[in-house]
Amino acid sequence: MTHHEVYRMRELDEVLGPLNGLEVADGWLLALIGKIPVLLPLELQDCLQSLLGKRIGVLRLDGYRVRCIDGRGP
């Protein structure tokens, strides 16, 4: 995956879709949400790990807010 293909969320951005994968790269967490590779802070790894395979939403609003939107969340 090249540098320009990664999505960097800005304030008030939201990404929705199934969480298809997680990867640690250069001190960041690369989350594949739907078909979008999203760069996130590494501290979200534990939270997102438990949501792999589920439909999620990540909102950037004074930090990052993660929610499970498929009704099968923790």
C-alpha positions as CSV (number, residue, x, y, z in Angstrom):
1,M,0.0,0.0,0.0
2,T,1.5,3.3,-1.0
3,H,1.5,6.5,1.0
4,H,-1.1,8.3,-1.2
5,E,-3.6,5.5,-0.9
6,V,-4.0,5.9,2.9
7,Y,-6.8,8.1,4.2
8,R,-6.0,10.5,7.0
9,M,-9.1,11.7,8.8
10,R,-9.6,15.4,9.4
11,E,-11.7,16.9,12.2
12,L,-15.4,16.0,11.7
13,D,-14.7,13.2,9.2
14,E,-16.5,9.9,9.7
15,V,-15.7,6.6,8.0
16,L,-18.3,3.8,8.0
17,G,-18.1,0.2,6.9
18,P,-17.0,-3.3,7.9
19,L,-13.6,-3.5,9.7
20,N,-11.8,-5.8,7.4
21,G,-8.3,-5.6,8.8
22,L,-5.7,-4.0,11.1
23,E,-2.0,-3.5,10.7
24,V,0.6,-1.5,12.7
25,A,2.9,0.6,10.5
26,D,5.4,3.2,11.5
27,G,3.8,3.8,14.9
28,W,0.3,4.2,13.4
29,L,-2.6,1.8,13.1
30,L,-3.8,1.1,9.5
31,A,-7.4,0.0,9.6
32,L,-9.1,-1.3,6.5
33,I,-12.7,0.0,6.8
34,G,-14.6,-1.3,3.8
35,K,-12.2,-0.7,0.9
36,I,-10.6,2.4,2.6
37,P,-7.3,2.1,4.4
38,V,-7.5,4.6,7.2
39,L,-4.6,5.8,9.3
40,L,-5.5,6.0,13.0
41,P,-3.7,6.4,16.3
42,L,-2.1,3.3,17.7
43,E,-4.0,3.6,21.0
44,L,-7.2,2.5,19.2
45,Q,-5.8,-1.0,18.4
46,D,-7.3,-2.8,21.4
47,C,-10.7,-1.3,20.9
48,L,-10.7,-2.0,17.1
49,Q,-9.3,-5.5,17.5
50,S,-12.5,-6.6,19.2
51,L,-14.6,-5.2,16.3
52,L,-12.9,-7.0,13.4
53,G,-15.4,-8.2,11.0
54,K,-18.1,-5.9,12.3
55,R,-19.6,-2.8,10.7
56,I,-18.2,0.2,12.5
57,G,-18.1,4.0,12.4
58,V,-15.1,6.1,13.3
59,L,-15.7,9.8,13.9
60,R,-13.0,12.3,14.4
61,L,-14.3,14.9,16.8
62,D,-11.9,16.2,19.5
63,G,-10.1,12.8,19.2
64,Y,-11.5,9.6,17.7
65,R,-14.9,8.0,18.6
66,V,-15.5,4.4,17.6
67,R,-18.9,2.7,17.5
68,C,-20.3,-0.7,16.3
69,I,-23.2,-0.1,14.0
70,D,-24.2,-3.7,13.1
71,G,-26.1,-4.5,16.4
72,R,-23.5,-7.1,17.4
73,G,-21.1,-4.9,19.3
74,P,-19.5,-5.6,22.7
